[in-house]
């Protein structure tokens, strides 16, 4: 996929433009109303800066914007956002799986690299990884056609007691929290069993690989799991299983519901 395959993609886009478009997409995918204040909070900038950038993106026909109303992506803006998101998540997986960078460090590195890699390098990375569909945190990787498959799962906090579940997605990027989850063995594809649930959203007692741990309810809400109907694949816990590798001809997937960060 080359840059000119995107709908009306301006040649003057900067990394800042792309960051804003990606942020709008992520907020939209979470079902949130995208306002200047919401965008400013997400990007940790001032509302005035957000307003100025959104006006520029509207002039480039990448967002629909009316003062005091919600912001939305145009088809061209969405394609750019998905392209950047594809770069980011492929980079995260490559850095973790091939270069063995810890999963709590790949987000920051991918943020720096996502704007500069060529489409040829993107293709090479995807091919080297087997055309994956999820990154190290279980977030879906957009296809070359700009399609994205939602990762199905329920929050671990809602899991049934004493039933083995497989961790399929982690809805957080905070490095300290990811390191903590890793210390518990809670990587993608880990098998986890909920043993006890304290009342009033208290801590949970979980079993991971035969070891019991206490886990905050708030963190458990951001871990998506599915019932573990089969033993985990014979590979490292943080590696995507074979069914997460896309065939050469891509499927037509559904829209994603993303986490707060990439």
Secondary structure, 3 states (H helix, E strand, C coil): CCHHHCCCCCCCCCHHHHHHHHHHHHHHHCCCCCCHHHHHHHHCCCHHHHHHHHHHHHHCCCEECCCCCCCEECHHHHHHHHHHHHHHHHHHHHHHHCCCCCCCCHHHHHHHHCCCCCHHHHHHHHHHCCCECECCCCCECCCCCCCCCCCCCEEHHHCCECCEEEEEEECCCCHHHHHHHHHCCCCCCCEEEEEEECCCCCCEEEEECCEEEEECHHHHCCEEEEECCCCCCCCCCCCCCHHHECCCCCCCCCCCCCCCCC
